[in-house]
Amino acid sequence: MKIQLSEHFTYRKLLRFVMPSIIMMIFTSIYSVVDGLFVSNYVGKTALASINLILPFIMGISALGFMIGTGGSAIVATTIGEGKKDLANEYFSLLVYVTTIGGILLSILGMFLTPAVASALGAEGELLKDCILYGRISFISMPAFMLQNVFQSFFVAAEKPKLGLGVIITAGVTNMVLDLLFVGLCGFGLAGAAVATVCGEFIGGLFPIIYFARKNSSLLQLGKTHLDVRIIVKTCVNGSSELMTNLSSSIVNSLFNIQLMKFAGENGVAAYGTIMYVSFVFVSIFLGYSIGSAPLISYNYGAANHTELKNLFRKSLSLIGISGVAIAILSQFLAIPLSILFVGYDKELLLMTQHAFRIYCLVYLVNGFNIYGSSFFTALNNGLISAVISFLRTLLFQVGTVIVLPMIFGIDGIWSAVTIAEILTLCVTVTFLVKQRERYHYA
């Protein structure tokens, strides 16, 4: 039975509603994870390091899709909650078209800048060559990847999270199968991994266009629209936290790689990359929950249903707290087998990765609250507070900790930098939640 935005949500119903978004985000994260796994075991640690170096740049360029998806879906869901379905469809169509045009332009820009960015990050020789190869092929599907990120949010707002899940699973399985074929069986190496990712992203980005362009049973449909600069600006402002999160993550990950090249060389970058692959999956649980629950917050805020808003807020904090403890404990047990899976062929690199993983995984006790807090204020159409939380969490505090802590604790300071940054951010998030509770009536 389809769950509607207007219903009262128990824990069970809330989990049923957000679960497709969580699984959707997990499969999205699997794209780069599978690439790293096959490249590491079949091509080698230099190729793995090249992906880790250039991937933050690729993700930074794609940030426009996350911004429009989260910021736009909040506006569209609020408009639906106000009973203005036709206007919501106009906004939805406009934002999809803007994403398509922006994706094409950014794809061209990314291909052009890849060599310079890789060189600036310290890549030389074979490492530089691999960065350029993987980066330029990956940018071919940038418009589709951005659309995929946009539609992840809009599928939920359209009350079709399961269909969105099906699209992402299909795209993810395509990527995995082609990685096995191109890298594992045919020996196409790094290029094969990049092409596999491109194929998966085209499925994830283009199928939803076909669905929403035709008459369908969802709340949304692509159609005629008109240029509304006000809505585009409002979307960008409202989704600025997600833009900030992705841009900041790209900058910070690059800084981490620079620091690791200084302290541990190529092995440090490869170890950090392995941790990030695993982290993509765990963090995607919090991201998926935030994306899946955001339209519920926006709808009830637009409908002035304060009772349900309080209910959703309390239940969300409980679920995130329980999940954070469970993930932190699980990741401690998985440190050794996951490290062996990625870099078991190199003993020195394996020991470094295991040690780093056990320090880093403490972050999962904290970061879910910050991710949800930022998304929560985006859903309430308060992009400013959301952006402040994201800016502090993903840029200012992480830059500070990754520069200062290694001076005191050496390479262990790098592994613990993110956890300390998240703890500092949590203080800010809690402050905002307490101060804004009367304004938005969620507590």
DRENDO-1510 file (C-alpha; in Angstrom, 1 decimal, always signed):
<recs>
REC; n; res; u; v; w
REC; 1; MET; +0.0; +0.0; +0.0 .
REC; 2; LYS; +1.3; +3.4; -1.0 .
REC; 3; ILE; +2.2; +5.7; +2.0 .
REC; 4; GLN; +1.2; +9.3; +1.5 .
REC; 5; LEU; +2.9; +12.4; +2.7 .
REC; 6; SER; -0.2; +13.4; +4.7 .
REC; 7; GLU; -0.3; +10.3; +6.9 .
REC; 8; HIS; +0.6; +10.0; +10.6 .
REC; 9; PHE; +3.9; +8.1; +10.9 .
REC; 10; THR; +4.7; +5.4; +13.4 .
REC; 11; TYR; +8.3; +4.1; +13.6 .
REC; 12; ARG; +7.4; +1.2; +11.3 .
REC; 13; LYS; +5.7; +3.4; +8.7 .
REC; 14; LEU; +8.5; +5.9; +8.8 .
REC; 15; LEU; +11.1; +3.3; +8.2 .
REC; 16; ARG; +9.1; +1.8; +5.4 .
REC; 17; PHE; +8.8; +5.2; +3.8 .
REC; 18; VAL; +12.5; +6.2; +4.0 .
REC; 19; MET; +14.0; +2.7; +3.4 .
REC; 20; PRO; +13.9; +3.1; -0.5 .
REC; 21; SER; +15.9; +6.3; -0.2 .
REC; 22; ILE; +18.4; +4.7; +2.1 .
REC; 23; ILE; +18.9; +1.7; -0.2 .
REC; 24; MET; +19.0; +4.2; -3.1 .
REC; 25; MET; +21.9; +6.1; -1.5 .
REC; 26; ILE; +23.7; +2.9; -0.7 .
REC; 27; PHE; +23.6; +1.7; -4.3 .
REC; 28; THR; +24.7; +5.2; -5.5 .
REC; 29; SER; +27.7; +5.0; -3.2 .
REC; 30; ILE; +28.5; +1.5; -4.5 .
REC; 31; TYR; +29.5; +3.0; -7.9 .
REC; 32; SER; +32.8; +4.3; -6.7 .
REC; 33; VAL; +33.2; +1.5; -4.1 .
REC; 34; VAL; +33.0; -1.2; -6.8 .
REC; 35; ASP; +35.4; +0.7; -9.0 .
REC; 36; GLY; +37.9; +1.0; -6.2 .
REC; 37; LEU; +37.6; -2.7; -5.3 .
REC; 38; PHE; +38.2; -4.0; -8.8 .
REC; 39; VAL; +40.9; -1.4; -9.7 .
REC; 40; SER; +42.8; -2.1; -6.5 .
REC; 41; ASN; +42.8; -5.9; -6.9 .
REC; 42; TYR; +43.2; -6.1; -10.7 .
REC; 43; VAL; +45.2; -2.9; -11.6 .
REC; 44; GLY; +47.1; -2.0; -8.5 .
REC; 45; LYS; +47.5; +0.6; -5.8 .
REC; 46; THR; +48.8; +3.4; -8.2 .
REC; 47; ALA; +45.5; +3.2; -10.1 .
REC; 48; LEU; +43.6; +3.1; -6.9 .
REC; 49; ALA; +45.4; +6.2; -5.7 .
REC; 50; SER; +44.6; +8.0; -8.9 .
REC; 51; ILE; +40.8; +7.4; -8.4 .
REC; 52; ASN; +41.1; +8.7; -4.8 .
REC; 53; LEU; +43.0; +11.8; -6.0 .
REC; 54; ILE; +40.6; +12.8; -8.8 .
REC; 55; LEU; +37.3; +11.6; -7.3 .
REC; 56; PRO; +36.9; +14.7; -5.0 .
REC; 57; PHE; +37.1; +16.9; -8.0 .
REC; 58; ILE; +34.5; +14.9; -9.9 .
REC; 59; MET; +32.1; +15.0; -6.9 .
REC; 60; GLY; +32.7; +18.7; -6.4 .
REC; 61; ILE; +31.7; +19.4; -10.0 .
REC; 62; SER; +28.5; +17.3; -9.6 .
REC; 63; ALA; +27.4; +19.2; -6.5 .
REC; 64; LEU; +24.9; +21.2; -8.5 .
REC; 65; GLY; +22.7; +18.1; -8.8 .
REC; 66; PHE; +22.6; +17.6; -5.0 .
REC; 67; MET; +21.8; +21.3; -4.5 .
REC; 68; ILE; +18.9; +21.4; -6.9 .
REC; 69; GLY; +17.6; +18.0; -5.8 .
REC; 70; THR; +17.4; +18.8; -2.1 .
REC; 71; GLY; +16.6; +22.5; -2.3 .
REC; 72; GLY; +14.1; +22.0; -5.1 .
REC; 73; SER; +12.3; +19.0; -3.7 .
REC; 74; ALA; +11.7; +20.9; -0.4 .
REC; 75; ILE; +10.1; +23.8; -2.4 .
REC; 76; VAL; +8.0; +21.4; -4.6 .
REC; 77; ALA; +6.9; +19.3; -1.6 .
REC; 78; THR; +5.9; +22.4; +0.3 .
REC; 79; THR; +4.0; +23.7; -2.7 .
REC; 80; ILE; +2.1; +20.4; -2.9 .
REC; 81; GLY; +1.3; +20.6; +0.8 .
REC; 82; GLU; -0.2; +24.0; +0.1 .
REC; 83; GLY; -2.5; +22.4; -2.5 .
REC; 84; LYS; -0.9; +23.9; -5.6 .
REC; 85; LYS; -0.1; +20.8; -7.7 .
REC; 86; ASP; +0.1; +22.5; -11.1 .
REC; 87; LEU; +2.6; +25.1; -9.8 .
REC; 88; ALA; +4.6; +22.3; -8.2 .
REC; 89; ASN; +4.9; +20.6; -11.6 .
REC; 90; GLU; +6.1; +23.8; -13.2 .
REC; 91; TYR; +8.8; +24.2; -10.6 .
REC; 92; PHE; +9.8; +20.6; -10.9 .
REC; 93; SER; +10.1; +20.8; -14.7 .
REC; 94; LEU; +12.1; +24.0; -14.6 .
REC; 95; LEU; +14.6; +22.6; -12.1 .
REC; 96; VAL; +15.1; +19.4; -14.2 .
REC; 97; TYR; +15.8; +21.4; -17.3 .
REC; 98; VAL; +18.2; +23.7; -15.5 .
REC; 99; THR; +20.1; +20.7; -14.2 .
REC; 100; THR; +20.4; +19.2; -17.7 .
REC; 101; ILE; +21.9; +22.4; -19.2 .
REC; 102; GLY; +24.2; +23.0; -16.2 .
REC; 103; GLY; +25.4; +19.3; -16.3 .
REC; 104; ILE; +26.4; +19.6; -20.0 .
REC; 105; LEU; +28.4; +22.8; -19.4 .
REC; 106; LEU; +30.1; +21.4; -16.2 .
REC; 107; SER; +31.0; +18.2; -18.1 .
REC; 108; ILE; +32.9; +20.2; -20.7 .
REC; 109; LEU; +34.6; +22.3; -18.0 .
REC; 110; GLY; +35.6; +19.2; -16.0 .
REC; 111; MET; +37.3; +17.5; -18.9 .
REC; 112; PHE; +39.3; +20.7; -19.6 .
REC; 113; LEU; +40.4; +21.2; -16.0 .
REC; 114; THR; +41.2; +17.6; -15.1 .
REC; 115; PRO; +45.0; +17.6; -16.0 .
REC; 116; ALA; +45.6; +20.9; -14.1 .
REC; 117; VAL; +43.7; +19.7; -11.0 .
REC; 118; ALA; +45.5; +16.4; -10.9 .
REC; 119; SER; +48.9; +18.1; -11.2 .
REC; 120; ALA; +48.0; +20.6; -8.4 .
REC; 121; LEU; +47.1; +17.6; -6.1 .
REC; 122; GLY; +50.6; +16.2; -6.5 .
REC; 123; ALA; +50.1; +13.6; -9.2 .
REC; 124; GLU; +53.1; +12.9; -11.4 .
REC; 125; GLY; +54.1; +10.3; -14.0 .
REC; 126; GLU; +51.9; +7.3; -14.2 .
REC; 127; LEU; +49.7; +8.6; -11.3 .
REC; 128; LEU; +49.0; +11.8; -13.3 .
REC; 129; LYS; +48.2; +9.8; -16.5 .
REC; 130; ASP; +45.7; +7.6; -14.6 .
REC; 131; CYS; +44.0; +10.6; -13.0 .
REC; 132; ILE; +43.4; +12.2; -16.4 .
REC; 133; LEU; +42.2; +9.0; -18.0 .
REC; 134; TYR; +39.7; +8.2; -15.2 .
REC; 135; GLY; +38.6; +11.8; -14.8 .
REC; 136; ARG; +37.9; +12.6; -18.4 .
REC; 137; ILE; +35.9; +9.4; -19.1 .
REC; 138; SER; +33.9; +10.0; -15.9 .
REC; 139; PHE; +32.9; +13.5; -17.0 .
REC; 140; ILE; +31.1; +12.0; -20.1 .
REC; 141; SER; +28.1; +11.0; -17.8 .
REC; 142; MET; +28.2; +14.1; -15.6 .
REC; 143; PRO; +24.8; +15.5; -16.8 .
REC; 144; ALA; +23.2; +12.1; -16.2 .
REC; 145; PHE; +24.8; +11.7; -12.8 .
REC; 146; MET; +23.6; +15.2; -11.8 .
REC; 147; LEU; +20.0; +14.3; -12.9 .
REC; 148; GLN; +20.2; +11.0; -11.0 .
REC; 149; ASN; +21.0; +13.0; -7.8 .
REC; 150; VAL; +18.1; +15.4; -8.5 .
REC; 151; PHE; +15.6; +12.6; -9.2 .
REC; 152; GLN; +16.6; +10.8; -6.0 .
REC; 153; SER; +14.9; +13.6; -4.0 .
REC; 154; PHE; +12.0; +14.2; -6.4 .
REC; 155; PHE; +11.0; +10.5; -6.5 .
REC; 156; VAL; +10.3; +10.8; -2.8 .
REC; 157; ALA; +8.4; +14.1; -3.2 .
REC; 158; ALA; +6.4; +12.4; -5.9 .
REC; 159; GLU; +5.5; +9.5; -3.5 .
REC; 160; LYS; +7.4; +7.1; -5.7 .
REC; 161; PRO; +10.4; +6.1; -3.5 .
REC; 162; LYS; +10.2; +2.5; -4.5 .
REC; 163; LEU; +10.4; +3.3; -8.2 .
REC; 164; GLY; +13.5; +5.5; -7.5 .
REC; 165; LEU; +15.0; +2.6; -5.6 .
REC; 166; GLY; +14.4; +0.3; -8.6 .
REC; 167; VAL; +16.2; +2.8; -10.9 .
REC; 168; ILE; +19.2; +3.0; -8.7 .
REC; 169; ILE; +19.4; -0.7; -8.1 .
REC; 170; THR; +19.4; -1.3; -11.9 .
REC; 171; ALA; +22.1; +1.3; -12.4 .
REC; 172; GLY; +24.2; -0.1; -9.5 .
REC; 173; VAL; +23.9; -3.7; -10.7 .
REC; 174; THR; +24.8; -2.5; -14.3 .
REC; 175; ASN; +28.0; -0.8; -12.9 .
REC; 176; MET; +29.0; -3.9; -10.9 .
REC; 177; VAL; +28.4; -6.4; -13.8 .
REC; 178; LEU; +30.4; -4.2; -16.2 .
REC; 179; ASP; +33.2; -3.7; -13.7 .
REC; 180; LEU; +33.5; -7.5; -13.5 .
REC; 181; LEU; +33.4; -7.8; -17.3 .
REC; 182; PHE; +35.6; -4.8; -18.3 .
REC; 183; VAL; +38.1; -4.9; -15.4 .
REC; 184; GLY; +38.1; -8.4; -14.1 .
REC; 185; LEU; +37.5; -10.5; -17.3 .
REC; 186; CYS; +38.6; -8.3; -20.2 .
REC; 187; GLY; +41.5; -6.6; -18.5 .
REC; 188; PHE; +40.5; -3.1; -19.7 .
REC; 189; GLY; +42.0; -1.7; -16.4 .
REC; 190; LEU; +41.2; +1.8; -15.2 .
REC; 191; ALA; +39.4; +2.8; -18.4 .
REC; 192; GLY; +37.1; -0.2; -18.0 .
REC; 193; ALA; +36.2; +0.9; -14.5 .
REC; 194; ALA; +35.4; +4.4; -15.6 .
REC; 195; VAL; +33.2; +3.2; -18.6 .
REC; 196; ALA; +31.3; +0.9; -16.2 .
REC; 197; THR; +30.5; +3.8; -14.0 .
REC; 198; VAL; +29.4; +6.0; -17.0 .
REC; 199; CYS; +27.0; +3.3; -18.1 .
REC; 200; GLY; +25.4; +3.0; -14.7 .
REC; 201; GLU; +25.0; +6.7; -14.3 .
REC; 202; PHE; +23.3; +7.0; -17.7 .
REC; 203; ILE; +20.7; +4.5; -16.6 .
REC; 204; GLY; +20.2; +6.3; -13.3 .
REC; 205; GLY; +19.8; +9.7; -14.9 .
REC; 206; LEU; +18.0; +9.2; -18.1 .
REC; 207; PHE; +15.3; +6.6; -17.2 .
REC; 208; PRO; +13.5; +9.0; -14.8 .
REC; 209; ILE; +13.3; +11.6; -17.6 .
REC; 210; ILE; +11.4; +9.0; -19.7 .
REC; 211; TYR; +9.1; +8.2; -16.7 .
REC; 212; PHE; +8.3; +11.8; -15.7 .
REC; 213; ALA; +7.9; +13.0; -19.3 .
REC; 214; ARG; +5.0; +10.6; -19.8 .
REC; 215; LYS; +1.7; +10.5; -18.1 .
REC; 216; ASN; +2.2; +8.7; -14.8 .
REC; 217; SER; +0.6; +7.9; -11.5 .
REC; 218; SER; +3.0; +10.1; -9.4 .
REC; 219; LEU; +2.4; +13.6; -8.1 .
REC; 220; LEU; +4.9; +15.0; -10.6 .
REC; 221; GLN; +5.2; +15.2; -14.3 .
REC; 222; LEU; +7.6; +17.0; -16.7 .
REC; 223; GLY; +6.0; +19.5; -18.9 .
REC; 224; LYS; +5.8; +23.1; -20.0 .
REC; 225; THR; +7.3; +25.7; -17.7 .
REC; 226; HIS; +8.7; +29.2; -17.8 .
REC; 227; LEU; +11.9; +30.8; -16.6 .
REC; 228; ASP; +11.4; +31.8; -13.0 .
REC; 229; VAL; +14.6; +33.2; -11.7 .
REC; 230; ARG; +13.1; +33.6; -8.2 .
REC; 231; ILE; +12.5; +29.9; -7.9 .
REC; 232; ILE; +15.9; +29.0; -9.2 .
REC; 233; VAL; +17.6; +31.4; -6.7 .
REC; 234; LYS; +15.4; +30.1; -3.9 .
REC; 235; THR; +16.3; +26.5; -4.8 .
REC; 236; CYS; +20.0; +27.3; -4.8 .
REC; 237; VAL; +19.8; +29.2; -1.5 .
REC; 238; ASN; +17.7; +26.4; +0.1 .
REC; 239; GLY; +20.0; +23.7; -1.2 .
REC; 240; SER; +23.2; +25.6; -0.6 .
REC; 241; SER; +23.9; +23.4; +2.4 .
REC; 242; GLU; +24.1; +20.3; +0.2 .
REC; 243; LEU; +26.2; +22.3; -2.4 .
REC; 244; MET; +28.5; +23.4; +0.5 .
REC; 245; THR; +28.6; +19.8; +1.8 .
REC; 246; ASN; +29.8; +18.4; -1.6 .
REC; 247; LEU; +32.1; +21.2; -2.5 .
REC; 248; SER; +33.6; +21.2; +1.0 .
REC; 249; SER; +34.0; +17.5; +1.0 .
REC; 250; SER; +35.9; +17.7; -2.3 .
REC; 251; ILE; +38.2; +20.4; -1.0 .
REC; 252; VAL; +38.8; +18.6; +2.3 .
REC; 253; ASN; +39.4; +15.2; +0.7 .
REC; 254; SER; +41.9; +16.8; -1.5 .
REC; 255; LEU; +43.6; +18.4; +1.5 .
REC; 256; PHE; +43.6; +15.0; +3.3 .
REC; 257; ASN; +45.3; +13.5; +0.2 .
REC; 258; ILE; +47.9; +16.3; +0.2 .
REC; 259; GLN; +48.6; +15.7; +3.9 .
REC; 260; LEU; +48.8; +12.0; +3.5 .
REC; 261; MET; +51.2; +12.3; +0.5 .
REC; 262; LYS; +53.4; +14.3; +2.9 .
REC; 263; PHE; +53.2; +11.8; +5.8 .
REC; 264; ALA; +52.8; +8.4; +4.1 .
REC; 265; GLY; +53.1; +8.8; +0.4 .
REC; 266; GLU; +51.0; +6.8; -2.0 .
REC; 267; ASN; +50.2; +4.2; +0.7 .
REC; 268; GLY; +48.5; +6.9; +2.8 .
REC; 269; VAL; +46.3; +8.0; -0.1 .
REC; 270; ALA; +45.4; +4.4; -0.9 .
REC; 271; ALA; +44.5; +3.7; +2.8 .
REC; 272; TYR; +42.4; +6.8; +3.0 .
REC; 273; GLY; +40.6; +5.9; -0.2 .
REC; 274; THR; +39.7; +2.5; +1.2 .
REC; 275; ILE; +38.3; +4.1; +4.3 .
REC; 276; MET; +36.3; +6.5; +2.2 .
REC; 277; TYR; +34.8; +3.7; +0.1 .
REC; 278; VAL; +33.5; +2.1; +3.2 .
REC; 279; SER; +32.4; +5.4; +4.7 .
REC; 280; PHE; +30.4; +6.2; +1.5 .
REC; 281; VAL; +28.2; +3.2; +2.3 .
REC; 282; PHE; +27.8; +3.9; +6.0 .
REC; 283; VAL; +27.2; +7.7; +5.6 .
REC; 284; SER; +24.7; +6.9; +2.8 .
REC; 285; ILE; +22.4; +5.4; +5.4 .
REC; 286; PHE; +22.2; +8.8; +7.2 .
REC; 287; LEU; +22.0; +10.7; +3.9 .
REC; 288; GLY; +19.3; +8.3; +2.6 .
REC; 289; TYR; +17.2; +8.8; +5.7 .
REC; 290; SER; +17.6; +12.6; +5.5 .
REC; 291; ILE; +16.6; +12.6; +1.8 .
REC; 292; GLY; +13.7; +10.2; +2.4 .
REC; 293; SER; +12.3; +12.1; +5.4 .
REC; 294; ALA; +12.8; +15.6; +4.1 .
REC; 295; PRO; +9.6; +15.8; +2.0 .
REC; 296; LEU; +7.6; +14.7; +5.0 .
REC; 297; ILE; +9.0; +17.6; +7.0 .
REC; 298; SER; +8.4; +20.0; +4.1 .
REC; 299; TYR; +4.9; +18.8; +3.5 .
REC; 300; ASN; +3.8; +19.0; +7.2 .
REC; 301; TYR; +5.5; +22.4; +7.5 .
REC; 302; GLY; +3.6; +23.7; +4.4 .
REC; 303; ALA; +0.4; +22.2; +5.8 .
REC; 304; ALA; +1.0; +23.7; +9.3 .
REC; 305; ASN; +0.6; +20.3; +10.9 .
REC; 306; HIS; +2.8; +21.0; +13.9 .
REC; 307; THR; +1.8; +17.8; +15.8 .
REC; 308; GLU; +3.1; +15.5; +13.0 .
REC; 309; LEU; +6.2; +17.7; +12.6 .
REC; 310; LYS; +7.0; +17.1; +16.3 .
REC; 311; ASN; +6.4; +13.4; +15.9 .
REC; 312; LEU; +8.7; +13.1; +12.9 .
REC; 313; PHE; +11.5; +15.1; +14.6 .
REC; 314; ARG; +11.5; +13.0; +17.8 .
REC; 315; LYS; +11.4; +9.7; +16.0 .
REC; 316; SER; +14.1; +10.8; +13.6 .
REC; 317; LEU; +16.5; +11.7; +16.4 .
REC; 318; SER; +15.9; +8.3; +18.0 .
REC; 319; LEU; +16.5; +6.3; +14.9 .
REC; 320; ILE; +19.7; +8.2; +14.0 .
REC; 321; GLY; +21.1; +7.8; +17.5 .
REC; 322; ILE; +20.5; +4.0; +17.5 .
REC; 323; SER; +21.8; +3.7; +13.9 .
REC; 324; GLY; +25.0; +5.6; +14.8 .
REC; 325; VAL; +25.9; +3.3; +17.7 .
REC; 326; ALA; +25.2; +0.2; +15.6 .
REC; 327; ILE; +27.3; +1.4; +12.7 .
REC; 328; ALA; +30.2; +2.4; +14.9 .
REC; 329; ILE; +30.2; -1.1; +16.6 .
REC; 330; LEU; +29.8; -2.9; +13.3 .
REC; 331; SER; +32.6; -1.0; +11.6 .
REC; 332; GLN; +35.0; -2.0; +14.4 .
REC; 333; PHE; +34.4; -5.6; +13.7 .
REC; 334; LEU; +34.6; -5.1; +9.9 .
REC; 335; ALA; +37.9; -3.2; +10.0 .
REC; 336; ILE; +40.1; -6.2; +9.3 .
REC; 337; PRO; +38.0; -8.1; +6.7 .
REC; 338; LEU; +37.2; -4.9; +4.7 .
REC; 339; SER; +40.9; -3.9; +4.7 .
REC; 340; ILE; +41.9; -7.3; +3.4 .
REC; 341; LEU; +39.2; -7.1; +0.7 .
REC; 342; PHE; +40.6; -3.9; -0.7 .
REC; 343; VAL; +44.4; -4.0; +0.0 .
REC; 344; GLY; +45.1; -7.5; +1.2 .
REC; 345; TYR; +47.8; -7.9; -1.4 .
REC; 346; ASP; +50.2; -5.4; +0.3 .
REC; 347; LYS; +51.1; -6.1; +4.0 .
REC; 348; GLU; +52.4; -2.6; +4.9 .
REC; 349; LEU; +49.4; -0.9; +3.3 .
REC; 350; LEU; +47.0; -3.5; +5.0 .
REC; 351; LEU; +48.3; -2.7; +8.5 .
REC; 352; MET; +48.1; +1.0; +7.9 .
REC; 353; THR; +44.5; +0.7; +6.6 .
REC; 354; GLN; +43.3; -1.4; +9.6 .
REC; 355; HIS; +44.8; +1.0; +12.1 .
REC; 356; ALA; +43.3; +4.0; +10.4 .
REC; 357; PHE; +39.9; +2.4; +10.0 .
REC; 358; ARG; +39.6; +1.7; +13.8 .
REC; 359; ILE; +40.3; +5.3; +14.6 .
REC; 360; TYR; +38.1; +6.8; +11.9 .
REC; 361; CYS; +35.0; +4.8; +12.5 .
REC; 362; LEU; +34.2; +6.6; +15.8 .
REC; 363; VAL; +32.8; +9.4; +13.6 .
REC; 364; TYR; +29.6; +7.4; +13.0 .
REC; 365; LEU; +28.5; +8.0; +16.6 .
REC; 366; VAL; +28.2; +11.7; +15.8 .
REC; 367; ASN; +27.9; +12.6; +12.1 .
REC; 368; GLY; +24.3; +11.3; +11.6 .
REC; 369; PHE; +22.9; +14.0; +13.8 .
REC; 370; ASN; +24.8; +16.7; +11.8 .
REC; 371; ILE; +23.7; +15.3; +8.5 .
REC; 372; TYR; +20.1; +15.2; +9.6 .
REC; 373; GLY; +20.2; +18.6; +11.2 .
REC; 374; SER; +21.4; +20.3; +8.0 .
REC; 375; SER; +18.8; +18.4; +5.9 .
REC; 376; PHE; +16.0; +19.2; +8.5 .
REC; 377; PHE; +16.5; +23.0; +8.1 .
REC; 378; THR; +16.7; +22.6; +4.3 .
REC; 379; ALA; +13.3; +20.9; +4.5 .
REC; 380; LEU; +12.0; +23.8; +6.6 .
REC; 381; ASN; +13.1; +26.1; +3.7 .
REC; 382; ASN; +15.8; +27.7; +6.0 .
REC; 383; GLY; +18.8; +27.3; +3.7 .
REC; 384; LEU; +20.9; +29.7; +5.7 .
REC; 385; ILE; +21.0; +27.7; +8.9 .
REC; 386; SER; +21.4; +24.5; +6.9 .
REC; 387; ALA; +24.4; +26.0; +5.0 .
REC; 388; VAL; +26.0; +27.2; +8.2 .
REC; 389; ILE; +25.9; +23.7; +9.6 .
REC; 390; SER; +27.3; +22.2; +6.4 .
REC; 391; PHE; +30.0; +24.9; +6.1 .
REC; 392; LEU; +31.3; +24.3; +9.6 .
REC; 393; ARG; +31.0; +20.5; +9.4 .
REC; 394; THR; +32.5; +19.8; +6.0 .
REC; 395; LEU; +34.9; +22.7; +5.5 .
REC; 396; LEU; +36.0; +25.0; +8.4 .
REC; 397; PHE; +36.3; +22.5; +11.2 .
REC; 398; GLN; +37.7; +19.7; +9.0 .
REC; 399; VAL; +40.3; +22.0; +7.4 .
REC; 400; GLY; +41.4; +23.2; +10.9 .
REC; 401; THR; +41.6; +19.7; +12.4 .
REC; 402; VAL; +43.4; +18.1; +9.4 .
REC; 403; ILE; +46.1; +20.9; +9.5 .
REC; 404; VAL; +46.5; +21.2; +13.3 .
REC; 405; LEU; +46.1; +17.6; +14.6 .
REC; 406; PRO; +48.9; +16.0; +12.5 .
REC; 407; MET; +51.3; +18.5; +14.0 .
REC; 408; ILE; +50.5; +17.1; +17.4 .
REC; 409; PHE; +49.7; +13.4; +16.8 .
REC; 410; GLY; +51.3; +12.7; +13.4 .
REC; 411; ILE; +49.4; +10.6; +11.0 .
REC; 412; ASP; +46.9; +9.5; +13.7 .
REC; 413; GLY; +45.9; +13.1; +13.8 .
REC; 414; ILE; +44.7; +12.8; +10.2 .
REC; 415; TRP; +42.7; +9.7; +10.9 .
REC; 416; SER; +40.9; +11.4; +13.9 .
REC; 417; ALA; +40.4; +14.8; +12.3 .
REC; 418; VAL; +36.9; +14.1; +10.9 .
REC; 419; THR; +35.6; +12.8; +14.2 .
REC; 420; ILE; +36.8; +15.9; +16.1 .
REC; 421; ALA; +35.3; +18.2; +13.4 .
REC; 422; GLU; +31.9; +16.4; +13.7 .
REC; 423; ILE; +31.9; +16.8; +17.5 .
REC; 424; LEU; +32.5; +20.5; +17.2 .
REC; 425; THR; +29.7; +20.7; +14.6 .
REC; 426; LEU; +27.3; +18.8; +16.8 .
REC; 427; CYS; +27.6; +21.6; +19.4 .
REC; 428; VAL; +26.5; +24.1; +16.7 .
REC; 429; THR; +23.7; +21.8; +15.4 .
REC; 430; VAL; +22.2; +21.3; +18.9 .
REC; 431; THR; +22.3; +25.1; +19.5 .
REC; 432; PHE; +20.4; +25.8; +16.3 .
REC; 433; LEU; +17.8; +23.1; +17.0 .
REC; 434; VAL; +17.2; +24.4; +20.5 .
REC; 435; LYS; +16.9; +28.1; +19.4 .
REC; 436; GLN; +14.6; +27.4; +16.5 .
REC; 437; ARG; +12.2; +25.0; +18.1 .
REC; 438; GLU; +9.6; +27.6; +18.9 .
REC; 439; ARG; +9.7; +29.2; +15.4 .
REC; 440; TYR; +9.0; +26.0; +13.6 .
REC; 441; HIS; +7.0; +24.2; +16.3 .
REC; 442; TYR; +8.9; +20.9; +16.1 .
REC; 443; ALA; +9.6; +20.5; +19.8 .
</recs>
